[in-house]
């Protein structure tokens, strides 16, 4: 099944910088493979119109980035570019409307939603679409709102970072189960019946638990480092709990029974970690 994708339509002379910022945010949220960044994604020498038509057949949402110059950008002859049927931006928007895709106007730089009278007739339906405003003063929160809308459009249950949290939690639970089984067998049956092999068996058991605990520390540290630009108190607490586990096992193997419990606590606390978007 093909992943549902988003098209970013913008005019370089109007909103190039904002388009780049928005692309970076959405790529971090959904993954770059879900985004089509108009002309930057089209190879040199490829027919633009045919390429756009082909891409729109595989897209589900089109973001029309509208800055304060978008409506009235003119060519060298002084003619408004939106009035030119061969204008790239006009073709992108017109084709998306004709295909009845989810077209979302994104208002930038304090721009207002263009009225149908101000638009070419072929783009008149754009004025009927609900737009989302992205303000520089609270860019992140506005982008989060837009991402939430796109999440519903694309039927994506979670962001990439939220998916990572769930995946790593499953790994932590798996490690917890394995270490719990090992600890139960060790403390239930003991190893003193092994006679002269007892010291060696105990050393191996301790080494395995230390390796498991070290893997756990590396796991949560890597995960949280990917999710947070700066570790907050909760993230530091989770890493601290992981480190405590390895310290206890290294101190005395009899404390190994606490390691699975600490790992369960980590997995639970990961539910409360809010990834940076």
C-alpha positions in Angstrom: 0.0 0.0 0.0 1.4 3.4 -1.1 1.9 6.0 1.6 -0.4 9.0 1.4 1.5 12.2 0.5 1.4 15.9 0.8 2.2 18.5 -2.0 3.7 21.9 -1.0 2.8 24.6 -3.6 4.5 28.0 -3.2 6.0 30.8 -5.2 9.7 31.3 -4.6 9.5 35.1 -4.8 6.7 35.1 -2.2 7.3 32.4 0.5 10.5 30.5 -0.3 11.9 30.7 3.3 8.6 29.8 4.9 8.2 26.9 2.6 11.6 25.5 3.6 10.7 25.9 7.3 7.4 24.2 6.8 8.9 21.4 4.8 11.5 20.7 7.6 8.8 20.6 10.2 6.5 18.3 8.2 9.4 16.1 7.2 10.3 15.6 10.9 6.7 14.9 11.7 5.5 12.7 8.8 8.8 11.8 7.1 10.3 13.3 3.9 9.0 10.5 1.8 5.4 11.8 2.4 6.2 15.2 1.0 6.4 16.5 -2.6 8.3 19.8 -2.6 7.2 21.0 -6.1 10.0 22.0 -8.4 12.8 20.9 -6.0 11.5 17.3 -6.5 11.3 17.5 -10.3 14.5 16.6 -12.1 16.0 19.0 -14.6 14.7 18.6 -18.2 11.4 16.9 -17.1 8.2 18.4 -18.5 6.8 20.3 -15.5 3.1 20.0 -16.4 3.3 16.3 -17.1 5.3 15.8 -13.9 2.8 17.7 -11.8 -0.2 15.8 -13.3 1.6 12.5 -12.6 2.4 13.5 -9.0 -1.1 14.7 -8.2 -2.4 11.2 -9.1 -0.5 10.0 -6.0 -1.1 12.8 -3.6 -3.8 13.3 -1.0 -3.3 16.9 0.2 -2.0 20.1 -1.4 -0.8 22.9 0.8 -1.0 26.3 -1.1 1.4 28.6 0.7 0.1 32.2 0.3 2.3 35.1 1.4 1.5 38.8 1.1 2.9 38.8 -2.5 1.3 35.6 -3.7 -1.8 37.1 -5.3 -0.1 40.0 -7.2 3.4 38.7 -8.3 4.0 39.9 -11.9 6.2 38.9 -14.7 8.8 41.1 -16.6 6.0 42.5 -18.7 4.0 43.6 -15.7 1.3 41.0 -16.1 0.0 39.1 -13.1 1.5 35.6 -13.1 -1.7 34.0 -11.7 -3.5 35.1 -14.9 -1.1 33.1 -17.1 -2.5 29.6 -17.7 1.1 28.3 -18.0 2.2 29.7 -14.7 3.6 26.9 -12.5 1.8 27.8 -9.3 -1.5 28.4 -11.1 -1.2 24.9 -12.8 -0.5 23.2 -9.5 -3.5 24.7 -7.7 -5.8 24.4 -10.7 -5.0 20.7 -11.2 -5.4 20.0 -7.5 -8.8 21.7 -7.4 -9.9 19.8 -10.6 -8.9 16.5 -9.1 -10.9 17.4 -5.9 -7.9 16.9 -3.7 -7.7 18.2 -0.1 -6.5 21.7 -0.9 -5.5 23.7 2.2 -4.6 27.4 1.9 -1.7 28.2 4.3 -1.6 31.9 5.0 1.8 33.4 5.7 3.3 36.8 6.6 -0.1 38.1 7.7 -1.7 37.5 4.3 -5.5 37.4 4.0 -7.5 34.7 2.2 -7.9 35.8 -1.4 -11.5 36.4 -2.5 -13.0 34.6 -5.5 -13.1 38.0 -7.4 -9.3 38.4 -6.9 -8.5 35.0 -8.3 -8.6 33.7 -11.9 -11.9 31.9 -12.6 -10.1 28.6 -12.7 -8.9 29.1 -9.1 -12.1 30.5 -7.8 -12.9 27.4 -5.6 -9.7 28.1 -3.6 -11.4 30.9 -1.8 -14.0 28.4 -0.5 -11.4 26.2 1.2 -10.7 26.6 4.9 -7.3 28.1 5.4 -4.8 27.8 8.2 -2.7 30.7 9.3 1.0 30.2 10.3 2.4 33.1 12.3 6.1 33.7 12.8 5.5 34.6 16.5 4.0 31.1 17.3 5.2 29.1 14.4 5.6 25.8 16.2 2.1 25.7 17.7 0.6 26.7 14.4 2.5 24.0 12.6 1.3 21.5 15.2 -2.3 22.5 14.4 -1.6 22.0 10.7 0.0 18.7 11.3 -3.0 17.6 13.2 -5.3 18.5 10.3 -3.0 16.6 7.9 -2.9 13.6 10.2 -6.7 13.3 9.8 -6.4 13.8 6.0 -3.6 11.2 5.6 -5.1 8.8 8.2 -1.8 8.7 10.0 -2.4 7.7 13.6 0.9 9.1 15.0 3.9 11.2 14.0 7.2 9.5 13.3 8.5 10.4 16.8 5.4 9.0 18.5 5.9 5.8 16.5 9.5 5.6 17.7 8.3 5.9 21.3 5.9 3.0 20.8 8.5 0.9 19.0 11.1 1.4 21.7 8.6 0.8 24.5 8.0 -2.6 22.9 11.7 -3.3 22.8 12.0 -2.3 26.5 9.1 -4.6 27.4 10.8 -7.5 25.5 14.0 -7.0 27.3 12.1 -6.8 30.6 10.4 -10.1 29.9 13.7 -11.8 29.1 15.5 -10.4 32.1 12.5 -11.3 34.4 12.6 -14.9 33.2 16.3 -15.0 33.8 16.0 -13.5 37.3 13.2 -15.9 38.3 15.1 -18.9 37.2 18.2 -17.7 39.0 16.5 -17.0 42.3 14.0 -19.9 42.2 16.5 -22.6 41.3 19.8 -21.1 42.3 23.1 -22.3 41.0 24.6 -23.8 44.1 23.7 -27.2 42.9 26.3 -26.7 40.1 29.1 -27.5 42.5 32.5 -26.3 41.2 30.8 -24.5 38.3 28.8 -22.2 40.6 31.3 -19.3 40.5 31.6 -19.4 36.8 27.8 -19.7 36.3 27.2 -16.8 38.7 29.8 -14.7 36.8 28.1 -15.5 33.5 24.7 -14.6 34.9 26.0 -11.3 36.2 27.7 -10.5 32.9 24.5 -11.2 31.0 22.5 -9.0 33.3 25.1 -6.2 33.1 25.0 -6.5 29.3 21.2 -6.3 29.3 21.2 -3.3 31.6 23.9 -1.5 29.5 21.8 -2.2 26.4 18.8 -0.7 28.2 20.7 2.5 29.1 21.9 2.9 25.5 18.4 2.2 24.2 16.6 4.9 26.2 19.4 7.4 25.9 19.4 7.0 22.1 15.6 7.2 21.9 15.3 10.3 24.1 18.2 12.0 22.3 16.3 11.6 19.0 13.1 12.9 20.5 14.3 15.8 22.5 16.6 18.6 21.5 17.3 19.3 25.1 16.6 16.6 27.7 13.9 17.7 30.2 13.5 16.5 33.8 11.4 13.5 32.9 13.9 12.3 30.2 16.8 12.7 32.7 14.8 10.7 35.3 14.2 7.9 32.8 17.9 7.7 31.9 18.8 7.9 35.7 16.5 4.9 36.4 18.2 3.0 33.6 21.6 3.8 35.0 20.5 2.8 38.5 19.6 -0.7 37.1 23.1 -1.3 35.8 24.7 0.0 39.0 22.6 -2.4 41.1 23.5 -5.4 39.0 27.2 -4.5 38.9 27.2 -4.0 42.7 25.6 -7.3 43.5 23.8 -9.9 41.3 21.3 -10.4 44.1 19.9 -7.0 43.1 19.2 -8.2 39.6 15.5 -8.8 40.5 15.1 -5.0 40.6 16.3 -4.5 37.0 13.1 -5.7 35.3 11.0 -3.6 37.7 13.0 -0.5 36.9 12.7 -1.3 33.1 8.9 -1.6 33.5 8.9 1.8 35.2 10.9 3.3 32.3 8.5 1.9 29.7 5.6 3.4 31.6 7.3 6.8 31.9 8.0 6.9 28.2 4.2 7.3 27.7 4.5 10.8 29.2 7.4 11.9 27.1 6.4 14.7 24.6 8.7 14.7 21.6 10.0 17.9 20.2 8.3 18.7 16.8 
